[in-house]
Amino acid sequence: MSLISRRALVTGGAASAGLLLSGCDQVSQVPALRKILFSGEIMNKGLQRALSNRNALAPEFSTAEMSPRFRVNGTHNPNTPDYTAMVAENFAHWRLQVGGLVARPLSLSIAQLRGAPARTQITRHDCVEGWSAIGKWHGPKLSTVLKAAGIRDAARYVVFTCADLYGGAPYYESIDLIDAFHPQTILAWALNDHVLDVGHGAPVRLRVERQLGYKHAKYVMRIDAVDSLAKIGLGKGGYWEDHVDYDWYAGI
Amino acid sequence: MTIATPSPADAPPAPRTIYRHRVATRLWHWLNAITIFIMIGSGLTILNAHPHLYWGAYGANFDHPWLNTIHWPSYVTIPAHYNLAIARRWHLLFALVSGFSLLGYMIASLANRHFQRDLRVRLRELSAANLWHDLREHLAFRFHDPADPTAYNIFQKLSYVLVIFVLIPAMILTGLAMSPAMDAAWPWLLDLFGGRQSARSVHFIAAAGLTGFIVIHLVLVILAGPINEVRSMLSGRWRVPEDAA
């Protein structure tokens, strides 16, 4: 084997690796290829749902296994005049609105939520960035609230609208009814035996334990049952999904 | 790519050229060349989102990492400019390609007896004398047993066995263990690796092992004669080296 052909091969190999690398960046710009690239979400969702029991529980931990400190992520404080006023009066006039495709729209006070039958779970929170923290969450099951409101048959998704603003619009997230009625999906109002603080989403945040952190909407103000996500926000089911192409299904 | 002949026994009588790699091997090889490249590039972007590794179930900024990696530069990441969402799209689509192509290759290689014939490690090959002999042969750039030039040498066998049966399966299982939905479906994934953050660390270590394999593999392909080796992986036809005749 001559040295020249070896050199040509190495150079050729390096050049094609470079081309492939920059090619990857082009792919996500071409609509048809982008569609293929984004189809992984549908396949992963389908496979994961097929492999799991609908009510399979996320692992739960003992108090000894909890993170010493549960870091705050995302919004640290919504800092809007309305929210700051609510914090000042300890959420006395805060109401959680439950509406959309329900028979009986609800307006729940924090006292009503705290008085409802609750679930306590020590679970692992997995951020899309890669870190994990284990904490103890406490609050009523979302299913209890949805049943009390009489969710209609036409409903396919549950949308959470929050008090924190991103680019002037409220943060929002959505889940389907499989996750909405999962026994570990709760409206948490306490973390580690303390009333939820502002950093972690006071007064109420969603826990949807089989998905990544950005699905766990904090500062929840409204819950709406809907039949389609198309007309909400930019139509992809959540702030990050709309604006930076995050997967709507965040089970992996 | 030429049409594969049915079996090595039917190889034409050309004295120096033999049919070495079956179509399943060649197909999986080139699929891997693309897949692993994409997985490493997009994986490094994902690692850049939180370049700290921990042992155990949890691990975040206030916990003690066992390793803080470098910030991976744009010329090795996919996409070049930091975009976690797009990196995850690449990674999680090609994770499926990687997993299912390994499965297909394993079934084909059991059926065509590639595993049993070429990768089976025999006890006598693991003797110190044989390992020493093989090491000296490698250092002298002689990679083929003159008596049986098509057979894989012991280092080749061990590295392929490590990659096919340990490293890539470890990548897949640790990848699944990082999925909160899969942890609910298959809780044993966490027991296997000792928690999600341990699985994440093993994922990185196995990826480093695969990267090391690729570097050594490419160097050896160049030393063994790149045109002959690449052609054999394209057409299956491999010219028996002169020194092994």
Interface residues (C-beta under 8 A of the other chain):
Chain A: M1 S5 R6 L9 V10 G13 A17 L20 L21 S22 C24 D25 S28 I36 L37 F38 S39 G40 E41 M43 N44 L47 Q48 L51 S52 N53 A56 L57 A58 P59 F61 E65 M66 S67 P68 R69 R71 R124 D126 C127 V128 E129 G130 W131 S132 A133 I134 E209 R210 Q211 L212 W240 V244 D245 Y246 D247 G251 I252
Chain B: I34 F37 I38 G41 I46 L47 A49 H50 H52 A57 Y58 G59 A60 N61 F62 D63 Y75 I78 P79 A80 H81 N83 L84 A85 I86 R88 R89 W90 L92 L93 F94 A95 L96 L176 M178 S179 P180 A181 M182 D183 A184 A185 W186 P187 L190 R196 Q197 R200 L218 I222 G225 P226 I227 N228 V230
